[in-house]
Amino acid sequence: MATVKDLSGNGGGRTGFGKESELDQYIIKATNWQPAAGGTSADLGGGLVKAWTQYTGVTTTAIQASLNISGVSDDGTGITTVSINSDMANDDYAIGSNSNGGHHFLSAIAAGSFTLKTANWSHSLTDYDLIGCLVAGDLA
């Protein structure tokens, strides 16, 4: 069942929206979801990002912003271990990453952490000042 909460202060929830900008005034909460006839059901929680971080790897490796990440550790030039606060169910989860240069790859993955390496275009491990990671999968 879905409910719509009116945050506008004008009273009462409603099922339709007028102008597109009015959508910002509502919170929609659903305990279950199923698409229209002919579709298949989906688990909304299963498709959400369970953890993310943006950190710097230059000078002092440090988190700039995060969700469900307890810390990052500098394991050497271009090598960072990211610790997940509430562990994943196992090591079968997906990680997306980006940086402001070069390329990056996973070198280890466990339920509670993963190690990311960053390298320049010559394949030498390098620290970058902007690195981001997203984690999707099942929490423990």
C-alpha positions in Angstrom: 0.0 0.0 0.0 1.3 3.4 -0.9 0.7 6.6 1.1 1.3 10.2 0.1 2.2 12.7 2.8 1.5 16.4 2.0 4.5 18.5 3.1 3.1 21.7 1.7 1.1 22.7 4.8 -2.1 22.9 2.7 -3.6 19.8 4.3 -4.3 16.2 3.2 -2.6 13.9 0.8 -3.8 13.5 -2.8 -3.4 11.0 -5.6 -2.8 13.4 -8.5 -0.3 16.2 -8.9 -0.8 19.5 -10.7 2.3 21.3 -11.7 5.5 19.3 -11.8 7.0 21.5 -9.1 4.3 20.4 -6.7 5.9 17.0 -6.5 8.6 18.3 -4.3 6.0 18.8 -1.6 5.2 15.1 -1.1 6.8 12.0 0.3 5.7 8.7 -1.1 6.1 5.6 1.1 5.4 2.2 -0.3 5.5 -1.2 1.6 5.2 -3.1 -1.7 5.2 -2.3 -5.4 4.1 -4.0 -8.5 4.0 -2.6 -12.0 0.9 -2.3 -14.2 -0.7 -5.4 -15.8 1.8 -7.3 -17.9 4.8 -6.3 -15.9 6.7 -8.2 -13.2 7.1 -7.3 -9.6 10.4 -5.9 -8.2 12.1 -5.6 -4.9 12.8 -1.8 -4.5 15.3 -2.3 -1.7 17.4 -4.8 -3.7 18.2 -2.2 -6.3 19.4 0.5 -4.0 22.9 1.6 -3.4 23.8 0.3 0.1 27.0 2.3 0.6 28.9 5.0 -1.2 31.9 7.3 -0.6 33.9 10.1 -2.1 37.4 10.3 -0.8 40.8 11.9 -1.5 43.9 9.7 -1.9 46.4 12.5 -2.1 48.6 13.4 0.9 46.2 12.1 3.6 43.6 9.5 2.5 40.4 10.8 3.9 36.6 10.5 3.4 35.0 13.7 2.1 31.4 12.3 2.1 29.9 8.8 2.6 27.0 6.6 3.5 27.6 3.3 5.4 31.3 3.6 5.1 33.3 3.4 8.4 36.7 4.4 7.0 39.3 4.3 4.3 42.9 3.3 4.8 46.0 4.2 2.7 47.7 0.9 1.9 50.3 2.4 -0.3 50.5 4.6 -3.4 47.3 4.1 -5.4 45.9 1.5 -3.0 43.0 2.1 -0.6 40.9 -0.2 1.5 37.3 1.0 2.0 35.6 -0.4 5.1 31.8 -0.9 5.0 30.0 0.0 8.3 27.1 -2.5 8.0 28.6 -5.4 6.2 27.2 -6.8 2.9 25.7 -10.4 3.1 28.8 -11.8 1.4 31.4 -10.9 -1.2 28.9 -11.1 -4.1 28.1 -7.5 -4.5 28.8 -4.8 -7.2 31.1 -1.9 -6.9 31.1 1.1 -9.3 34.0 3.5 -9.0 35.4 6.6 -10.6 38.2 9.1 -10.2 39.5 12.3 -11.7 42.1 10.6 -13.7 43.6 7.3 -14.9 41.8 4.0 -14.2 40.8 2.0 -11.2 40.2 -1.6 -10.4 39.4 -3.9 -7.5 42.1 -6.0 -6.0 40.2 -7.6 -3.0 36.6 -7.9 -1.9 35.1 -9.1 1.3 31.7 -8.7 3.1 33.0 -5.8 5.1 35.6 -4.1 2.9 37.1 -3.9 -0.6 40.4 -2.7 -1.9 40.5 -0.3 -4.8 43.7 0.5 -6.8 44.1 3.6 -9.0 46.6 3.9 -11.7 47.6 6.4 -14.4 47.4 5.8 -18.1 50.9 4.2 -18.0 49.5 1.6 -15.5 51.6 2.9 -12.6 49.8 3.1 -9.3 48.9 6.7 -8.5 47.0 8.6 -5.9 44.2 10.8 -7.1 42.5 13.6 -5.2 38.9 12.6 -6.1 37.7 9.0 -6.0 34.1 7.8 -5.7 32.6 4.3 -5.1 29.1 2.9 -5.0 28.2 -0.4 -3.5 25.0 -2.4 -4.5 23.9 -5.8 -3.2 22.4 -7.4 -0.2 23.2 -6.3 3.3 24.0 -8.9 6.0 
